Amino acid sequence: MGEGLSNKQIAFQLSITEGTVKTHVINVYGKLQVNKRVQAINKAKELQLLN
């Protein structure tokens, strides 16, 4: 997600379904207390989880 990949691209790279990626993305949003991909990336960078 931090590399700007779509759910479909992430699913392809990990050989999992797009639905599985979506479920995990929603879980990440919850843990970071955000509701958008850009917010999640910014929050993760703020928390030094991403470079």
A tleap script that builds the chain and sets N, CA, C and O, in Angstrom:
source leaprc.protein.ff14SB
mol = sequence {
  NMET GLY GLU GLY LEU SER ASN LYS GLN ILE
  ALA PHE GLN LEU SER ILE THR GLU GLY THR
  VAL LYS THR HIE VAL ILE ASN VAL TYR GLY
  LYS LEU GLN VAL ASN LYS ARG VAL GLN ALA
  ILE ASN LYS ALA LYS GLU LEU GLN LEU LEU
  CASN
}
set mol.1.N position { 0.835 -1.183 0.000 }
set mol.1.CA position { 0.000 0.000 0.000 }
set mol.1.C position { 0.881 1.248 0.000 }
set mol.1.O position { 0.589 2.228 -0.686 }
set mol.2.N position { 1.961 1.197 0.779 }
set mol.2.CA position { 2.871 2.334 0.871 }
set mol.2.C position { 3.609 2.613 -0.421 }
set mol.2.O position { 4.155 3.702 -0.602 }
set mol.3.N position { 3.633 1.644 -1.324 }
set mol.3.CA position { 4.293 1.823 -2.616 }
set mol.3.C position { 3.330 2.307 -3.690 }
set mol.3.O position { 3.704 2.424 -4.856 }
set mol.4.N position { 2.090 2.588 -3.298 }
set mol.4.CA position { 1.110 3.108 -4.238 }
set mol.4.C position { 0.416 2.046 -5.075 }
set mol.4.O position { -0.209 2.364 -6.086 }
set mol.5.N position { 0.520 0.789 -4.665 }
set mol.5.CA position { -0.125 -0.288 -5.408 }
set mol.5.C position { -1.616 -0.370 -5.078 }
set mol.5.O position { -2.040 -0.069 -3.963 }
set mol.6.N position { -2.385 -0.777 -6.061 }
set mol.6.CA position { -3.822 -0.995 -5.842 }
set mol.6.C position { -4.020 -2.332 -5.142 }
set mol.6.O position { -3.100 -3.146 -5.066 }
set mol.7.N position { -5.227 -2.550 -4.632 }
set mol.7.CA position { -5.543 -3.838 -4.014 }
set mol.7.C position { -5.321 -4.976 -5.000 }
set mol.7.O position { -4.813 -6.033 -4.628 }
set mol.8.N position { -5.695 -4.765 -6.245 }
set mol.8.CA position { -5.537 -5.784 -7.279 }
set mol.8.C position { -4.061 -6.106 -7.497 }
set mol.8.O position { -3.691 -7.274 -7.616 }
set mol.9.N position { -3.221 -5.079 -7.548 }
set mol.9.CA position { -1.787 -5.292 -7.745 }
set mol.9.C position { -1.163 -6.012 -6.546 }
set mol.9.O position { -0.327 -6.900 -6.715 }
set mol.10.N position { -1.570 -5.628 -5.349 }
set mol.10.CA position { -1.064 -6.279 -4.133 }
set mol.10.C position { -1.467 -7.747 -4.134 }
set mol.10.O position { -0.651 -8.619 -3.834 }
set mol.11.N position { -2.718 -8.019 -4.470 }
set mol.11.CA position { -3.221 -9.395 -4.511 }
set mol.11.C position { -2.416 -10.228 -5.500 }
set mol.11.O position { -2.046 -11.364 -5.203 }
set mol.12.N position { -2.148 -9.672 -6.658 }
set mol.12.CA position { -1.383 -10.391 -7.674 }
set mol.12.C position { 0.020 -10.712 -7.174 }
set mol.12.O position { 0.495 -11.837 -7.327 }
set mol.13.N position { 0.685 -9.725 -6.575 }
set mol.13.CA position { 2.057 -9.926 -6.084 }
set mol.13.C position { 2.118 -10.965 -4.971 }
set mol.13.O position { 3.096 -11.706 -4.870 }
set mol.14.N position { 1.087 -11.028 -4.138 }
set mol.14.CA position { 1.082 -11.954 -3.003 }
set mol.14.C position { 0.356 -13.266 -3.301 }
set mol.14.O position { 0.296 -14.155 -2.452 }
set mol.15.N position { -0.190 -13.380 -4.501 }
set mol.15.CA position { -0.952 -14.572 -4.909 }
set mol.15.C position { -2.108 -14.868 -3.950 }
set mol.15.O position { -2.311 -16.006 -3.526 }
set mol.16.N position { -2.857 -13.814 -3.620 }
set mol.16.CA position { -4.050 -13.943 -2.792 }
set mol.16.C position { -5.189 -13.208 -3.497 }
set mol.16.O position { -4.965 -12.510 -4.486 }
set mol.17.N position { -6.398 -13.364 -2.990 }
set mol.17.CA position { -7.524 -12.700 -3.640 }
set mol.17.C position { -7.559 -11.216 -3.289 }
set mol.17.O position { -7.037 -10.782 -2.263 }
set mol.18.N position { -8.178 -10.472 -4.160 }
set mol.18.CA position { -8.351 -9.041 -3.922 }
set mol.18.C position { -9.197 -8.804 -2.675 }
set mol.18.O position { -8.972 -7.841 -1.941 }
set mol.19.N position { -10.168 -9.679 -2.436 }
set mol.19.CA position { -11.012 -9.579 -1.245 }
set mol.19.C position { -10.208 -9.728 0.037 }
set mol.19.O position { -10.483 -9.051 1.028 }
set mol.20.N position { -9.213 -10.613 0.023 }
set mol.20.CA position { -8.345 -10.796 1.188 }
set mol.20.C position { -7.544 -9.527 1.450 }
set mol.20.O position { -7.387 -9.106 2.596 }
set mol.21.N position { -7.043 -8.928 0.387 }
set mol.21.CA position { -6.300 -7.669 0.537 }
set mol.21.C position { -7.213 -6.608 1.132 }
set mol.21.O position { -6.819 -5.890 2.050 }
set mol.22.N position { -8.432 -6.507 0.611 }
set mol.22.CA position { -9.376 -5.502 1.102 }
set mol.22.C position { -9.645 -5.688 2.590 }
set mol.22.O position { -9.697 -4.711 3.337 }
set mol.23.N position { -9.815 -6.929 3.023 }
set mol.23.CA position { -10.048 -7.214 4.438 }
set mol.23.C position { -8.879 -6.727 5.289 }
set mol.23.O position { -9.078 -6.112 6.337 }
set mol.24.N position { -7.667 -7.003 4.834 }
set mol.24.CA position { -6.487 -6.579 5.591 }
set mol.24.C position { -6.322 -5.060 5.574 }
set mol.24.O position { -5.903 -4.467 6.568 }
set mol.25.N position { -6.649 -4.438 4.452 }
set mol.25.CA position { -6.570 -2.970 4.364 }
set mol.25.C position { -7.535 -2.345 5.371 }
set mol.25.O position { -7.184 -1.386 6.058 }
set mol.26.N position { -8.736 -2.882 5.457 }
set mol.26.CA position { -9.719 -2.381 6.425 }
set mol.26.C position { -9.204 -2.550 7.850 }
set mol.26.O position { -9.394 -1.670 8.691 }
set mol.27.N position { -8.549 -3.684 8.123 }
set mol.27.CA position { -7.952 -3.906 9.448 }
set mol.27.C position { -6.853 -2.889 9.741 }
set mol.27.O position { -6.750 -2.383 10.859 }
set mol.28.N position { -6.038 -2.593 8.738 }
set mol.28.CA position { -4.974 -1.588 8.903 }
set mol.28.C position { -5.605 -0.227 9.206 }
set mol.28.O position { -5.147 0.483 10.102 }
set mol.29.N position { -6.647 0.136 8.469 }
set mol.29.CA position { -7.341 1.402 8.723 }
set mol.29.C position { -7.794 1.476 10.178 }
set mol.29.O position { -7.617 2.498 10.842 }
set mol.30.N position { -8.371 0.402 10.659 }
set mol.30.CA position { -8.849 0.372 12.041 }
set mol.30.C position { -7.727 0.544 13.045 }
set mol.30.O position { -7.858 1.298 14.010 }
set mol.31.N position { -6.631 -0.149 12.821 }
set mol.31.CA position { -5.496 -0.052 13.752 }
set mol.31.C position { -4.892 1.348 13.756 }
set mol.31.O position { -4.445 1.839 14.793 }
set mol.32.N position { -4.882 1.986 12.584 }
set mol.32.CA position { -4.312 3.333 12.487 }
set mol.32.C position { -5.350 4.427 12.750 }
set mol.32.O position { -5.012 5.611 12.784 }
set mol.33.N position { -6.596 4.036 12.935 }
set mol.33.CA position { -7.707 4.957 13.178 }
set mol.33.C position { -7.858 5.980 12.052 }
set mol.33.O position { -7.941 7.185 12.288 }
set mol.34.N position { -7.890 5.466 10.829 }
set mol.34.CA position { -8.095 6.289 9.634 }
set mol.34.C position { -9.161 5.618 8.777 }
set mol.34.O position { -9.600 4.508 9.081 }
set mol.35.N position { -9.578 6.294 7.702 }
set mol.35.CA position { -10.565 5.673 6.821 }
set mol.35.C position { -10.250 5.832 5.341 }
set mol.35.O position { -11.100 5.573 4.488 }
set mol.36.N position { -9.032 6.257 5.039 }
set mol.36.CA position { -8.612 6.407 3.648 }
set mol.36.C position { -7.173 5.941 3.501 }
set mol.36.O position { -6.382 6.007 4.442 }
set mol.37.N position { -6.847 5.468 2.303 }
set mol.37.CA position { -5.519 4.940 2.010 }
set mol.37.C position { -4.428 5.995 2.247 }
set mol.37.O position { -3.402 5.698 2.860 }
set mol.38.N position { -4.646 7.207 1.769 }
set mol.38.CA position { -3.645 8.268 1.935 }
set mol.38.C position { -3.423 8.560 3.419 }
set mol.38.O position { -2.289 8.754 3.856 }
set mol.39.N position { -4.510 8.589 4.188 }
set mol.39.CA position { -4.393 8.819 5.627 }
set mol.39.C position { -3.592 7.697 6.284 }
set mol.39.O position { -2.762 7.952 7.157 }
set mol.40.N position { -3.841 6.457 5.866 }
set mol.40.CA position { -3.131 5.311 6.438 }
set mol.40.C position { -1.637 5.408 6.154 }
set mol.40.O position { -0.813 5.163 7.034 }
set mol.41.N position { -1.298 5.765 4.931 }
set mol.41.CA position { 0.116 5.888 4.557 }
set mol.41.C position { 0.779 7.002 5.352 }
set mol.41.O position { 1.882 6.829 5.871 }
set mol.42.N position { 0.109 8.147 5.449 }
set mol.42.CA position { 0.675 9.270 6.203 }
set mol.42.C position { 0.848 8.936 7.679 }
set mol.42.O position { 1.870 9.265 8.281 }
set mol.43.N position { -0.150 8.286 8.256 }
set mol.43.CA position { -0.084 7.906 9.675 }
set mol.43.C position { 1.036 6.885 9.910 }
set mol.43.O position { 1.762 6.979 10.900 }
set mol.44.N position { 1.174 5.920 9.014 }
set mol.44.CA position { 2.224 4.919 9.131 }
set mol.44.C position { 3.597 5.573 9.043 }
set mol.44.O position { 4.516 5.181 9.761 }
set mol.45.N position { 3.742 6.554 8.179 }
set mol.45.CA position { 5.022 7.283 8.079 }
set mol.45.C position { 5.270 8.078 9.361 }
set mol.45.O position { 6.392 8.120 9.864 }
set mol.46.N position { 4.225 8.700 9.879 }
set mol.46.CA position { 4.328 9.464 11.119 }
set mol.46.C position { 4.772 8.579 12.278 }
set mol.46.O position { 5.550 9.000 13.134 }
set mol.47.N position { 4.270 7.358 12.292 }
set mol.47.CA position { 4.620 6.402 13.349 }
set mol.47.C position { 5.910 5.631 13.039 }
set mol.47.O position { 6.301 4.718 13.767 }
set mol.48.N position { 6.552 6.025 11.943 }
set mol.48.CA position { 7.803 5.416 11.471 }
set mol.48.C position { 7.642 3.924 11.162 }
set mol.48.O position { 8.563 3.134 11.373 }
set mol.49.N position { 6.461 3.551 10.659 }
set mol.49.CA position { 6.213 2.195 10.204 }
set mol.49.C position { 6.595 2.042 8.733 }
set mol.49.O position { 6.837 0.936 8.249 }
set mol.50.N position { 6.641 3.177 8.033 }
set mol.50.CA position { 7.071 3.250 6.639 }
set mol.50.C position { 8.109 4.349 6.518 }
set mol.50.O position { 8.125 5.303 7.295 }
set mol.51.N position { 8.969 4.196 5.536 }
set mol.51.CA position { 9.979 5.247 5.274 }
set mol.51.C position { 9.435 6.287 4.348 }
set mol.51.O position { 10.135 7.244 4.015 }
savepdb mol mol.pdb
quit
